[in-house]
Amino acid sequence: MRESGEHRLCVGGISHWVRIAGAGKSEFPLVIVHGGPGTSAHSLEEIGDRLAESVTVVLYDQRGCGRSEIPGDPATYTFAQLVDDLEDLRAALGYGRISLLGHSFGAVLAAEYTVTHPGRVRSLVMSGPPVVGPLHPGPLALRAAAVDAYATPATRKALREAAIAASDRIDGLRRTGTALRADEATMNRTLYHRAIPEPDTVRPRPSAPVNQEMAWRLIAAIRPGLVDDLADVDPPTLVTVGLWDVAVGVDGPRDLSVRLPRGTLRLFLESAHSPHLEEPAEFSLAIRRFLLSA
């Protein structure tokens, strides 16, 4: 068992940054799994502190992300390895069963962990999950029209040209992502309901850049069969989504909550892809209530 504070733990042969808050407050710690892929847990620390008022919270940066070590071999950026890392982290901290809260890509990783280690997961929260399947094409870059209402004419033109020029799905992600990053206001709309987040709502971004190598490898590896596998395991699952989420849309998370036998949906009316930042009080209350009822 570890004390509250920041720690360095070697799991999967890689030094990981880990932060614990509210140590000893609950029998089943809540492990928060950040999105990206390739970013960090930085934007989730504030909500982690809120939740730590009533539950033990663990945040960590995945291998190659944020404050964790970059592996020498990028071929280790796989779901299997990230699941192993999370399992090694749980064991190193001395926890038996845990609850998981995954945001965006982190929701997919948390689901993969749950499918692989169902006996270790007491409950699961999937916030803004990028559901992928024949009827749900996936993240924003596959449906660039989602930001059409907010984009400038120049950005719309760049997105159209990027989509037309794409040779395959991943190439389309790269091209449309590049076009969006050139328009900061529109890019912000993929994360927040307001084009420019309030300064006291969103923390400054960490200095570590996004791990693009990791991002493209893992985005391409999100598998359509995951939802069916998760339904077979049947954990108590809360799916959350912002009404204005153009990054993953509302229909995918809604349908996911219906497909899971013990799934429930919580819609945040004033949020886009980041209700933990845009409606932190409401978000933390919803998580607390779910954890108590699961």
TIGULO-581217 format. One line per field, with one value per residue (C-alpha): residue number from 1; y, z, x. Coordinates in nm, 3 decimals. Example, Ala and Ser with C-alpha at 12.3 -4.5 7.8 and 13.67 -1.06 7.14 Angstrom:
2
pos [1:2] .
c2 [-0.450:-0.106] .
c3 [0.780:0.714] .
c1 [1.230:1.367] .
END
This chain:
294
pos [1:2:3:4:5:6:7:8:9:10:11:12:13:14:15:16:17:18:19:20:21:22:23:24:25:26:27:28:29:30:31:32:33:34:35:36:37:38:39:40:41:42:43:44:45:46:47:48:49:50:51:52:53:54:55:56:57:58:59:60:61:62:63:64:65:66:67:68:69:70:71:72:73:74:75:76:77:78:79:80:81:82:83:84:85:86:87:88:89:90:91:92:93:94:95:96:97:98:99:100:101:102:103:104:105:106:107:108:109:110:111:112:113:114:115:116:117:118:119:120:121:122:123:124:125:126:127:128:129:130:131:132:133:134:135:136:137:138:139:140:141:142:143:144:145:146:147:148:149:150:151:152:153:154:155:156:157:158:159:160:161:162:163:164:165:166:167:168:169:170:171:172:173:174:175:176:177:178:179:180:181:182:183:184:185:186:187:188:189:190:191:192:193:194:195:196:197:198:199:200:201:202:203:204:205:206:207:208:209:210:211:212:213:214:215:216:217:218:219:220:221:222:223:224:225:226:227:228:229:230:231:232:233:234:235:236:237:238:239:240:241:242:243:244:245:246:247:248:249:250:251:252:253:254:255:256:257:258:259:260:261:262:263:264:265:266:267:268:269:270:271:272:273:274:275:276:277:278:279:280:281:282:283:284:285:286:287:288:289:290:291:292:293:294] .
c2 [0.000:0.345:0.682:0.982:1.178:1.131:0.812:0.650:0.284:0.052:-0.154:-0.339:-0.241:0.130:0.398:0.534:0.854:0.769:0.995:0.874:1.090:0.994:0.689:0.449:0.614:0.324:-0.052:-0.033:0.236:0.425:0.415:0.696:0.611:0.911:0.950:1.067:0.835:0.983:1.266:1.246:1.241:1.614:1.732:1.467:1.560:1.820:1.579:1.318:1.550:1.607:1.235:1.171:1.339:1.011:0.744:0.649:0.774:0.664:0.856:0.756:0.850:0.560:0.448:0.707:0.973:1.288:1.224:0.852:0.701:0.661:0.298:0.227:0.017:0.187:-0.158:-0.185:0.070:-0.194:-0.251:-0.580:-0.406:-0.118:-0.368:-0.554:-0.225:-0.145:-0.492:-0.464:-0.123:-0.265:-0.547:-0.314:-0.094:-0.397:-0.355:-0.647:-0.522:-0.175:0.054:0.220:0.559:0.597:0.917:0.908:0.664:0.578:0.439:0.193:0.091:0.052:-0.169:-0.382:-0.426:-0.523:-0.785:-0.927:-0.916:-0.922:-1.047:-0.740:-0.480:-0.387:-0.117:0.079:0.440:0.517:0.893:1.001:0.656:0.649:0.353:0.193:-0.044:-0.071:0.165:0.393:0.502:0.639:0.953:1.304:1.289:1.022:1.255:1.599:1.732:1.722:2.059:2.209:2.448:2.597:2.592:2.888:2.864:2.804:2.518:2.363:2.372:2.220:1.942:1.860:1.846:1.629:1.384:1.359:1.304:1.034:0.695:0.501:0.547:0.628:0.859:1.036:1.075:1.230:1.469:1.595:1.619:1.839:2.059:2.100:2.185:2.485:2.635:2.653:2.776:2.489:2.242:2.356:2.272:1.906:1.919:2.190:2.328:2.680:2.763:2.922:2.748:2.963:3.004:2.895:2.583:2.425:2.374:2.472:2.194:1.995:2.062:1.709:1.691:1.443:1.110:1.093:0.754:0.603:0.786:0.655:0.298:0.274:0.463:0.211:-0.075:0.008:-0.301:-0.333:-0.651:-0.487:-0.388:-0.743:-0.878:-0.621:-0.712:-1.076:-0.980:-0.755:-0.515:-0.239:0.041:0.412:0.575:0.953:1.193:1.565:1.679:1.890:1.623:1.639:1.429:1.102:1.211:1.123:0.828:0.594:0.629:0.617:0.295:0.151:0.203:0.015:-0.276:-0.338:-0.538:-0.330:-0.009:0.331:0.664:1.010:1.303:1.637:1.920:2.192:1.987:1.861:1.600:1.709:1.714:1.654:2.003:2.179:2.051:1.919:1.937:1.754:1.505:1.416:1.378:1.139:0.930:0.917:0.807:0.539:0.402:0.382:0.197:-0.042] .
c3 [0.000:-0.090:0.078:-0.089:-0.313:-0.627:-0.685:-0.945:-1.009:-1.256:-1.428:-1.753:-1.742:-1.768:-1.497:-1.455:-1.288:-1.036:-0.807:-0.521:-0.346:-0.051:0.043:0.267:0.215:0.035:0.002:-0.376:-0.516:-0.828:-1.097:-1.352:-1.704:-1.922:-2.289:-2.592:-2.679:-2.609:-2.368:-1.986:-1.673:-1.616:-1.709:-1.481:-1.164:-1.052:-1.079:-0.910:-0.612:-0.595:-0.598:-0.342:-0.080:-0.058:-0.238:-0.288:-0.633:-0.843:-1.151:-1.373:-1.703:-1.947:-2.090:-2.323:-2.196:-1.989:-1.690:-1.756:-1.932:-2.309:-2.405:-2.638:-2.865:-3.000:-3.089:-2.721:-2.780:-2.790:-2.597:-2.466:-2.319:-2.172:-2.011:-1.867:-1.737:-1.561:-1.409:-1.289:-1.141:-0.951:-0.813:-0.722:-0.523:-0.339:-0.442:-0.487:-0.682:-0.830:-1.002:-1.327:-1.477:-1.833:-2.035:-2.416:-2.535:-2.168:-2.163:-2.434:-2.243:-1.922:-2.109:-2.253:-1.902:-1.773:-2.046:-1.973:-1.591:-1.510:-1.158:-1.073:-1.173:-0.937:-1.159:-1.473:-1.582:-1.954:-2.017:-2.380:-2.515:-2.886:-2.980:-3.306:-3.526:-3.861:-3.743:-3.538:-3.742:-3.443:-3.347:-3.475:-3.758:-3.929:-3.925:-3.978:-4.062:-3.687:-3.650:-3.962:-3.761:-3.585:-3.849:-4.056:-4.434:-4.464:-4.213:-4.386:-4.714:-4.554:-4.395:-4.723:-4.908:-4.635:-4.645:-5.025:-5.028:-4.760:-4.880:-4.583:-4.238:-4.051:-4.324:-4.294:-3.920:-3.975:-4.247:-4.085:-3.748:-3.902:-4.061:-3.729:-3.531:-3.758:-3.628:-3.248:-3.189:-3.388:-3.231:-2.886:-2.989:-3.009:-2.636:-2.482:-2.527:-2.530:-2.808:-2.558:-2.217:-1.906:-1.755:-1.409:-1.550:-1.753:-1.618:-1.826:-2.051:-1.940:-2.113:-2.250:-2.615:-2.738:-2.823:-3.187:-3.249:-2.970:-3.077:-3.434:-3.339:-3.080:-3.265:-3.545:-3.296:-3.141:-3.224:-3.310:-3.103:-2.773:-2.687:-2.732:-2.517:-2.248:-2.254:-2.195:-1.887:-1.773:-1.521:-1.366:-1.612:-1.618:-1.960:-1.958:-2.252:-2.309:-2.519:-2.733:-2.776:-3.143:-3.082:-3.036:-3.071:-2.842:-3.030:-2.984:-2.605:-2.576:-2.775:-2.576:-2.251:-2.398:-2.524:-2.182:-1.958:-1.651:-1.835:-1.748:-1.927:-1.782:-2.022:-1.934:-2.094:-2.073:-2.182:-2.494:-2.465:-2.120:-1.860:-1.588:-1.670:-1.784:-1.517:-1.247:-0.956:-1.145:-1.291:-0.956:-0.796:-1.070:-1.026:-0.647:-0.669:-0.922:-0.715:-0.409:-0.599:-0.800] .
c1 [0.000:0.132:0.085:-0.075:0.160:0.367:0.564:0.788:0.708:0.876:0.609:0.656:1.023:0.933:0.944:0.591:0.475:0.200:0.000:-0.218:-0.477:-0.695:-0.487:-0.678:-1.016:-1.183:-1.165:-1.168:-0.936:-1.038:-0.770:-0.806:-0.686:-0.604:-0.685:-0.494:-0.351:-0.010:-0.103:-0.100:-0.314:-0.257:-0.608:-0.761:-0.574:-0.828:-1.121:-0.905:-0.862:-1.237:-1.307:-1.033:-1.250:-1.440:-1.236:-0.872:-0.768:-0.472:-0.358:-0.070:0.090:0.104:0.438:0.581:0.340:0.379:0.604:0.662:0.961:0.964:1.036:1.323:1.103:0.787:0.652:0.554:0.278:0.005:-0.315:-0.176:0.129:-0.071:-0.309:-0.009:0.132:-0.195:-0.212:0.149:0.067:-0.230:-0.015:0.273:0.035:-0.098:-0.460:-0.699:-0.999:-1.019:-1.266:-1.164:-1.242:-1.120:-1.153:-1.169:-0.900:-0.851:-1.206:-1.106:-0.793:-0.994:-1.242:-0.961:-0.822:-1.166:-1.207:-0.860:-0.886:-1.258:-1.201:-0.997:-1.257:-1.539:-1.690:-1.610:-1.665:-1.624:-1.619:-1.652:-1.556:-1.459:-1.676:-1.565:-1.763:-1.938:-2.213:-1.987:-1.684:-1.498:-1.308:-1.355:-1.103:-1.314:-1.615:-1.466:-1.812:-1.880:-1.706:-1.863:-2.080:-1.777:-1.502:-1.390:-1.430:-1.055:-1.068:-1.369:-1.179:-0.868:-1.075:-1.248:-0.917:-0.764:-1.054:-1.042:-0.665:-0.666:-0.547:-0.686:-0.841:-0.520:-0.398:-0.732:-0.681:-0.339:-0.450:-0.768:-0.593:-0.326:-0.592:-0.773:-0.460:-0.407:-0.735:-0.709:-1.065:-1.216:-0.975:-1.090:-1.446:-1.342:-1.266:-1.485:-1.835:-1.692:-1.448:-1.208:-1.210:-1.236:-0.887:-1.002:-1.168:-0.891:-0.540:-0.237:-0.117:0.190:0.519:0.560:0.446:0.188:0.351:0.242:0.405:0.199:-0.116:-0.127:-0.039:-0.316:-0.587:-0.545:-0.572:-0.913:-1.117:-1.487:-1.530:-1.443:-1.801:-1.928:-1.645:-1.721:-2.090:-1.996:-1.793:-2.082:-1.926:-2.138:-2.061:-2.136:-2.103:-2.074:-2.084:-2.125:-2.419:-2.183:-1.915:-1.816:-1.504:-1.695:-2.057:-2.345:-2.493:-2.195:-2.170:-2.551:-2.570:-2.280:-2.470:-2.766:-2.556:-2.400:-2.638:-2.548:-2.469:-2.612:-2.578:-2.515:-2.546:-2.382:-2.575:-2.308:-2.007:-1.836:-1.559:-1.439:-1.722:-1.462:-1.330:-1.646:-1.887:-1.651:-1.896:-2.170:-1.924:-1.767:-2.110:-2.221:-1.906:-1.942:-2.304:-2.218:-1.929:-2.153:-2.426:-2.207] .
END
